[in-house]
């Protein structure tokens, strides 16, 4: 049906099918890593049953592509394509099932949303459109191969399509991996496949961790996984501050939050130093890693507690970014700090009314034990900003599933960005758009700091009102940055309540991983 379907018979040279170390019995294999590149020579037949998907980019026309198909379509099918402006067509031909996917083929007028920052980039259009047909493709188990042909697309759009293929193939239980068709690719290069695999794999690492039950992923097992993930690295070192080290280093906020859990808290420091940039100062990233959040003594309702295994989503995003750096060999040195604890309930749990002294020396009155994420972040931020000499960071970004208030304000598809620096905020906004990982800058309205006042300590960890909750949480964190460095706080949701775009199942999305990759690489 499509010219040039013959495969080379050679697998592309990528980083291997088994990409993750064993995590509590779970392994993941990349679909892209076993893909075969189609040759450029025409072939009249294939030895295997094959389904075909043609992705049509902005530089091509869906009608022209349909007319040029080698085996052709029925006249009524061509008329259907000409008359109906839609993003995808599912067709049956003599050669087998055919999907035409064209996100640009729409009769709706183009709209520039908020200066374009909430529109879909070409990368995002390619990535998200894949989900519209892939799930149906994978349901056809009688086909040995799936040929994906990309026509008329830019390099960024092609990259998005390939990332979408890998993201769509992810399944937490790995059940769909059985019987997956051989992926045959046409219209892309080896390098582009490798780049896409690295991006998608980093997102999927984040998704896998967030999807793990809290009974399996706790501070101890989390630290072991991180050490195993980078165990063979020559550019990345992992140091874990355990329970005793936390107390010695006066990280009293992390200690308090995690002291009631059976597995005690820890701070995981991932230090990435590529050989050619060891004298260059690093970027710093801090992630909230609450492996389960009961709310503490201010216990959540059953509904509010239901998905609280995902409260380590910020740390999973930061880890996914570190994983991408390690695989890509990108030359920017970075430090990653994962503040990991379980906010549990026991006789030794910290209490409302307690006064805790942070590592920075600031005393915090505990107003609400369910405002624990900002506490662990505060201590980790102080560690990150205390680094000196060649390790002194040039900027700091923290990522956290911090407030339900930001979800109420922005919904689940956008994450909030708070920043003390316009240049840093603009770079994150540009990367957010380019990588289709959409965000919106929120105000650091400093008069609201009055809501965090305490009569017995330097400040309270939460306001008495829920109004403006994401702002007061960001203002709490800003006190610990204290203007020392350009800083941004990403308040994410990290979860999809149902299938959307390339995420073919409910669960973790790896939100902000792609944005931060774009931020580091200067995407705009």
Buried (B, 14 or more C-beta within 10 A) or exposed (E): BBBBBBBEEEEBEBEEBEBBBEBEEBBBBBBBBBBBBBBEEEBEEBEEEBBBBBBBBBEBBBBEBBEEBEEBBEEEBBEBBEEEEBBBBBBEBEBBBBBBBBBBBEEEEEEEEEEEBBBBBBBBBBBBBBBBBBBBBBEEEEBBBBBBBBBBBBBBBBBBBBBBBBBBBBBBEEEBBEEBBBBBBBBBEBEBBBBBBBBBBBBBBBBBBBBBEBEBBBBBBBBBBBBBBBEEEEBBEBEBBBBEEBBEBBBBBBBBBBBBBEBBBBBBBBBBBBEEBEEBBBBBBBBBBBBBBBBBBBBBEEEBBEBBBBBBBBBBBBBBBBBBBBBBEBEBBBBBBBBBBBBBBEEEBBEBEBEBBBBBEBBBBBBBBBBBBBBBBBBBBBBBBBBEEEBBBEBBBBBBBBBBBBBEBBEBBBBBBBBBBEEBBEBBBBBBBBBBBBBBBBEBEEEBBEBBEBEEBBBBBBBEEEEBBBBBBBBBBBBBBBEBBBBBBBBBBBBBEEBBBBBBBBBBBBBBBBBBBBBBBEBE
